[in-house]
Amino acid sequence: MKPMFYRIEEIAALLHVSKQTLYNHINHNKKSADRYPIPPYIRINGRLLFSVSEFEAWVKAQPRN
């Protein structure tokens, strides 16, 4: 059965960045969303969770160089 949500550790690993880098991007995203794109997430009990389907759609929508 496929999980419904990824934890921040899993997202960081999938994006090949550290957890701290991901937290930094989330924080900077509040001021400049275009410069620091992040996958959609929800916060439950202080924990960040990322919907698997929304994450996959977000990855596909990112510009390729």
N, C-alpha and C positions, 0 to 999 in steps of 0.2 A: 504494500500500500504506500503510495506516494505521500510525503508529508504535506500539510497545508501551508506551513510557515517555515522559513529559515530563521535561525538565530543570527545575531550580528557576527559571530565567529565564522559561521558558514558563508555569509555574504562576503566577508573580508577575504576568505580563502578563495572563493569563486572569482573575485575581482583582482586577486593577486596583490592585495594591499594589507597593511597591518590593521588591526582593530582600531588603534589610535588614529590612523589616517582616516578611516571611515568616520569615526566620531568627529574628527576635525572638519571633514567635508559636510557632515550633517549640521554642525554648528555654523560654518561659513555659509551654508546654503540658505540660512534664514535671511542673510543680507544680500546675497548674490546668487540666485538660483541658476542663472545661465552659466556662470563661471564654475560652479561646483555642483554638477548634476549628481543626484543620488536616486537610488531606487525608492519607490513609495514604501512607506512603513507605517505601522501603528505602534502605539506605546500602551502596554498593559502591565500594570503594577511596576512601573519603572523599567520594564524590559522592552527593547525594540524588537519587533517581529516583522518580517518581510514576507508577504504572500508569495508563494512559489509562482503562481500563474502571473501575477503582476510583475514580479522580478524578471521572468522570462520575456514578457512583453516589453519591459523597459530596456532590457539588453538588446533586443532586436531593433528598437527604435533609436538606439544611439548611433551617431554618425561614425562612419568608417573612414579611416585615412588612407 
